[in-house]
Amino acid sequence: MPDIHSPPAPPVRDDSPDCCVRLVCVMNEQGLHARPAAKLAQTALRFTSDVSITMGTQTVDAKSILDILTLAAGNGANLELRAQGCDAQEALDALADLFKNRFQ
């Protein structure tokens, strides 16, 4: 049985050719609240690739608004976007644009 007090394992790094990673920063004054989280999830759902968001040691499914909200990512939070699949690069480009344009 694992020790519940030990820190979580670091995320596994996948260097496969169809895996892409992008680092972004939350620049919204109110962070990733419901409206930007919904835009993120809706955008991620347009792609067939698996898309995840990591903040610290927590990784969530970018296609789930509830998962995104559990990050409680505030203004200035650094996030890692990761996509794996045939349209991974396009998915990350679209998601990074949301952050760049502050979800407008």
QUISULQUI-V987338 format. One record per backbone hydrogen bond with DSSP energy under -1.0 kcal/mol. NH is the residue of the N-H (numbers start at 1). CO is the residue of the C=O. Records with the same first field share a line. If there is no record, write none. Layout:
NH=CO  CO
This chain:
6=3
19=16
20=83
22=81
24=79
26=77
31=28
32=73
33=31
37=33
38=34
39=35
40=36
41=37
42=38
43=39
44=40
45=41
46=43
47=44
50=84
52=82
53=60
54=80
55=58
58=55
60=53
62=51
64=61
68=64
69=65
70=66
71=68
72=69
76=26
77=74
79=24
80=54
81=22
82=52
83=20
84=50
85=18
88=85
91=87
92=88
93=89
94=90
95=91
96=92
97=93
98=94
99=95
100=96
101=97
102=99
103=98
104=101
